[in-house]
Amino acid sequence: MAKLEDKLTDMLEPAVEASGFELVGVEFVRAGKHSILRVFIDHENGITVDDCADVSYQVSAILDVEDPISTEYNLEVSSPGLDRPLFREKHFQQAVGEVVQIRLVMPMDNRRNFKGQLTGCDNGTVSIDVDGQQFQLAVANIDKATVVPTFD
């Protein structure tokens, strides 16, 4: 996670948890006046539109007071969805066995993109099988990771 996302996660997590939800992660997509701050929330019973609205209200109040982002942006609060983003080591551990797509910050073996089955995650390292070849990727070097939805 980038530094701004870390700061936003630390800032927003207590309020989201106090509302009864898990803060899965925060993503800030920079695009000038069209930047987007995405806040992903989850709950064991799922997420409704009303849940997103309630959390959006709480998060907006914090962001208005703290003002951590100097540019214009739109706030989106949603569930992680089928293509669930993976932000923390515990998210990778929960996704072991799933097909995932991973983009690295710094290339490894001259590549930044990996798509394959997640075979493990511990001690800050993700293990992924890409077409029969095993790769060990540092969680700290992962720019973005998502579960690839499969339909049977």
C-alpha positions as CSV (number, residue, x, y, z in Angstrom):
1,M,0.0,0.0,0.0
2,A,1.2,3.5,-0.7
3,K,1.8,6.0,2.0
4,L,-1.5,7.9,1.5
5,E,-3.5,4.7,1.6
6,D,-1.8,3.7,4.8
7,K,-2.6,7.1,6.4
8,L,-6.2,6.9,5.3
9,T,-6.6,3.3,6.5
10,D,-5.3,4.3,10.0
11,M,-7.5,7.4,10.0
12,L,-10.8,5.7,8.9
13,E,-10.6,2.2,10.3
14,P,-11.8,3.1,13.9
15,A,-14.9,4.7,12.6
16,V,-15.7,1.9,10.1
17,E,-15.2,-0.7,12.8
18,A,-17.3,1.4,15.3
19,S,-20.1,1.2,12.7
20,G,-19.9,-2.6,12.8
21,F,-18.0,-3.2,9.6
22,E,-14.5,-4.4,8.6
23,L,-12.4,-1.9,6.6
24,V,-11.1,-4.2,3.9
25,G,-8.9,-1.5,2.4
26,V,-8.6,2.0,0.9
27,E,-7.6,2.8,-2.7
28,F,-6.9,6.3,-4.0
29,V,-7.0,6.6,-7.8
30,R,-5.3,9.8,-8.9
31,A,-6.9,11.4,-12.0
32,G,-6.8,15.2,-11.5
33,K,-10.3,16.6,-10.8
34,H,-11.7,13.1,-11.3
35,S,-9.7,11.3,-8.6
36,I,-11.5,8.6,-6.6
37,L,-11.2,7.5,-3.0
38,R,-12.5,4.0,-2.7
39,V,-13.3,2.6,0.7
40,F,-14.0,-1.2,0.7
41,I,-16.1,-2.5,3.6
42,D,-17.3,-5.9,4.5
43,H,-19.6,-7.7,7.1
44,E,-20.3,-11.4,7.7
45,N,-23.9,-10.8,6.6
46,G,-22.9,-8.9,3.5
47,I,-23.2,-5.2,2.6
48,T,-26.3,-3.3,1.5
49,V,-26.6,0.1,-0.1
50,D,-27.7,1.6,3.2
51,D,-24.6,0.2,4.9
52,C,-22.5,2.0,2.3
53,A,-24.4,5.2,2.8
54,D,-24.0,5.0,6.6
55,V,-20.2,4.4,6.3
56,S,-19.9,7.1,3.6
57,Y,-21.5,9.6,6.0
58,Q,-19.1,8.7,8.8
59,V,-16.0,8.7,6.5
60,S,-17.0,12.0,4.9
61,A,-17.2,13.7,8.3
62,I,-13.7,12.5,9.2
63,L,-12.2,13.5,5.8
64,D,-13.8,16.9,6.1
65,V,-12.2,17.5,9.5
66,E,-8.8,15.9,8.8
67,D,-8.5,17.0,5.1
68,P,-5.8,14.5,4.2
69,I,-6.2,14.8,0.4
70,S,-5.4,18.2,-1.1
71,T,-7.0,17.6,-4.5
72,E,-10.6,17.2,-5.5
73,Y,-11.9,13.6,-5.4
74,N,-15.1,11.6,-5.3
75,L,-15.7,9.2,-2.4
76,E,-17.0,5.7,-3.1
77,V,-17.9,3.2,-0.4
78,S,-18.6,-0.3,-1.5
79,S,-18.3,-4.0,-0.8
80,P,-15.2,-5.8,-2.1
81,G,-17.2,-7.6,-4.8
82,L,-16.4,-10.8,-6.6
83,D,-13.0,-9.4,-7.8
84,R,-12.1,-8.8,-4.1
85,P,-9.0,-6.6,-3.7
86,L,-6.3,-8.0,-1.4
87,F,-4.7,-5.4,0.8
88,R,-3.3,-7.1,3.9
89,E,-1.5,-10.4,4.6
90,K,-4.6,-11.8,6.2
91,H,-6.5,-11.2,3.0
92,F,-4.0,-13.2,1.0
93,Q,-4.2,-16.0,3.6
94,Q,-8.0,-16.1,3.2
95,A,-7.6,-16.3,-0.6
96,V,-5.2,-19.3,-0.7
97,G,-6.4,-21.6,-3.4
98,E,-8.0,-18.8,-5.4
99,V,-6.8,-17.5,-8.8
100,V,-5.4,-14.0,-8.2
101,Q,-4.0,-11.2,-10.3
102,I,-1.0,-9.3,-8.8
103,R,0.8,-6.2,-10.0
104,L,4.1,-5.4,-8.3
105,V,5.6,-2.0,-7.5
106,M,9.1,-3.0,-8.6
107,P,9.5,-5.8,-11.2
108,M,10.8,-9.2,-10.2
109,D,12.5,-11.3,-12.9
110,N,11.7,-8.6,-15.4
111,R,7.9,-8.7,-14.8
112,R,5.4,-6.8,-12.8
113,N,2.2,-8.8,-13.5
114,F,1.4,-12.3,-12.2
115,K,-1.8,-14.3,-12.6
116,G,-2.1,-17.7,-11.1
117,Q,-3.2,-19.8,-8.1
118,L,-2.3,-18.4,-4.7
119,T,-0.6,-21.3,-2.9
120,G,0.3,-19.6,0.4
121,C,1.1,-16.5,2.4
122,D,3.2,-16.1,5.5
123,N,5.9,-13.9,6.9
124,G,5.2,-11.1,4.4
125,T,5.6,-13.4,1.4
126,V,2.9,-14.5,-1.1
127,S,3.4,-17.8,-3.0
128,I,1.8,-18.0,-6.4
129,D,1.8,-20.7,-9.1
130,V,1.8,-19.2,-12.6
131,D,1.5,-22.0,-15.2
132,G,3.4,-24.5,-13.1
133,Q,6.1,-22.0,-12.0
134,Q,6.3,-20.9,-8.4
135,F,7.0,-17.3,-7.5
136,Q,7.6,-15.8,-4.0
137,L,6.4,-12.2,-3.9
138,A,6.9,-9.8,-1.0
139,V,3.6,-8.3,0.2
140,A,5.4,-5.0,0.6
141,N,6.2,-5.0,-3.1
142,I,2.6,-5.6,-4.2
143,D,0.9,-2.5,-5.8
144,K,-2.5,-4.2,-6.5
145,A,-3.9,-7.6,-6.0
146,T,-7.4,-9.0,-6.7
147,V,-9.1,-12.3,-6.7
148,V,-10.1,-13.4,-10.2
149,P,-13.7,-14.5,-10.2
150,T,-14.4,-18.0,-11.5
151,F,-17.8,-19.2,-12.6
152,D,-18.6,-22.9,-12.6
